Amino acid sequence: MTILGQLALWLALLLAAWGSIVGILGGSQRRPELIQSARRTSYALFGVVSVAAIALLTALLRNDFNVQYVWAYTSRNLPTPYLISAFYGGQAGSLLFWALILTVFAAAAQWLTPRRYDHLMPYVAAVTSVVTLFFVAVVLFAANPFERMVFTPPDGNGLNPQLQNPGMVMHPPMLYLGYVSITIPFAFAVAALITRRLDTGWLHAIRRWTIVSWIFLTAGIVLGMWWAYVELGWGGYWAWDPVENASLLPWLTMTAFLHSVMIQEKRGMLKKWNMILIVTSFMLSIFGTFITRSGVISSVHSFAQSAVGYFFLVFLILSGGVTAWLLVTRLPDLEAESQLESMVSREASFLFNNLLLVGMAFSVLWGTLFPIVSELVRGTQVTVGPPFFNQVNIPIGLALLALTGIGPLIAWRKASTRNLRRQFTGPVLSALAVAAVFIAVGVRDFYTLMAFGLSGFVVGTIGQEFWRGVGARHRLHRENYALAFARLVGRNRRRYGGYVVHLGVVVVFVAFAGNAFKKQTEASLEPGESVTVRSPFGYDYTFTHMGVSQYEQLNRFVSAASLEVRRGDEPLGIMTSEKRQYWDSFKQAQFQPSTEAAIESGLREDVYVVFAGSVEGTEEAVYQITLNPLVWWLWFGGFVLVIGGAITVWPGGGGPTRASLRRAMAGYQAQMVGRDKEAAVVR
Amino acid sequence: MLARTKFVMGAGLITVSVGYLMASGIKDTGVYFVTPTELAEKVKADPSIHDVGVRMGARVVSGSIMRDVADQTITFEVTSRAASCRMGRSGPPLCWPSAVPVTRHSQRPER
């Protein structure tokens, strides 16, 4: 099978090179047979890379330990779901997985894009082929998962225990889907730049792709947080690790784009800015991979160091250079059609939102790269950790939260004072009420109060928007409230889906604010001994150590320590945290012992228990106990974000109608004619 | 005042604020990580150095981590190209020059 896989990769390399050439030639010379060939190459690439992926999966599932990749990341006793996830558990496999997803998206873009964008499609095929060419080349020349060894070991090295977790089965594919799908909007942007068709057409073509990409990135980031929380055993979910940051960077620029694109659609402004945001998002997705794979920055996610980093660096420089050249030469075609009329307008609030998001992205990038920058400039490596990121990003995040509430309340172009008073009264009262409640219960921390108060403001805004929309339908169409609500959302999916996303943002912020009340304690307990911890909600949790048991389970030896937990007088049950020593099929220990935290999740707070170890082989156990307020809301907030995104992207409802597209095209043509006339006058 | 001018002022304010937050953040929280060589020099200069918080940039030697659950301490070795150190709470760190990797082209040292 590995020979088939190798052949498939070589064929993919040739096909990708062919697709790149015929895409550009077909587009520039308008030769239908070449355009058709570029389109078909995208489909063929999907087929061929799928064959390579199936070959690797087969090798993994068959325990073919002669294949170095299979030996390095699996073992005979590894459960099947993790055999499959080992596909993207290592460097080479994950790059092949990336190439596979890319070809899926490239083929889907060719398949699903309406005919009216045919003028862009050969270039889209060319760009996706070039990116595929790069990934296939990296897989073939720098990280080949089909390399065989000179002998066949009886068993494999096994999968890192921290990757043997359901969160890890889902988190990387989601993140990869997010990263890779940015290639499609990027390809359309480059196609629009090459063809100089810089009207809103290409934006309509990529609208769904950008939201889909944003949804996957969001889901990937939240699942990554969940994995870190349940698996790493330190009681938190975000450590500002370089690779976590790398996933956040394109998310921030994509979020900025999703807002600024509305200004271009409505007012014909920010054409250059939008182009830069899409290109930057793509570059950041590649940069994230470069950080993970190159080993330039230490991270818990680092893969083995290899030449892969150089490939990425070269690709980053080349693609950045070509795109920058295209952008600079097309600047005259990206002039705005209108100007900002008032500071008190939705455009202005979106612009500030964009500046803050990009500012946040820049600060995260700066903090991530600071060790390298300081070493280059001063010769010493100075590192910044979570305190830096928190100090910079909490104020920016709160400003963004405020704008999340302000934006929808202000009219486009210019808002009158009367209109502002009408719009802002409810949300401001809501913010004050929430802040007053939290002050009354004794919260004094400024940032926490701001987070809760502004959350109240945004919820007030969203509630008011829904209430007025439903009320209007109820009056105009005589629909009952439930029907009016369903139709309001169903027929304005982009707008109301966006509000659902904003609601998700509020929920996530509330969960973050809960972090300020976290309580952590350490206790060494003999069987029968207890420790009591007071929660920020005023409950007394009593933890009684019940003993340590040891047993074999699947592919590991487990030492499990159990605590009986009570909240006040109410028994909550028994929480068991484990220390696991994984072994291969010959019961030889693999990896360092790992920890499985016991988590009792609730709406108010999570009880998080980690068994740190037994004292000298006795049943005396050392525990780290953490009370984590409002963490459950983070996962729920992530779910709401994804649902909101799904509403906006769902077919029908909010998409551009044929009539609106005709109007947009007519406007563009009129503008072009006007420009020609101006040029004639100048001549 | 034109809306555009006002916007440029607002944007400038945001840029300056973000810049200030970043600069002050680096100043307040930036930490220098000593290398094993520098730690070795410190130990040489003051052999009694002990119970001092040190942030260190080096790689942990695989398999060197020893956990003592009873007194909740960890002993481990860290290494860079130039030097290696054994870190623990029982005494000052013990440092030594890292072994020169033996390669195919390395010469046998003269006696």
Interface residues (C-beta under 8 A of the other chain):
Chain A: S298 Q339 L340 E341 S342 M343 S345 A348 L351 F352 L355 L356 G359 M360 F362 S363 W366 G367 F370 S374 T380 Q381 V382 T383 V384 G385 P387 F388 F389 Q391 V392 P395 I396 E522 S524 Q592 A612 G613 S614 V615 E616 V622
Chain B: A3 R4 K6 F7 G10 A11 I14 T15 S17 V18 L21 M22 S24 G25 I26 D28 T29 G30 V31 Y32 F33 R55 G57 I65 R67 V69 A70 Q72
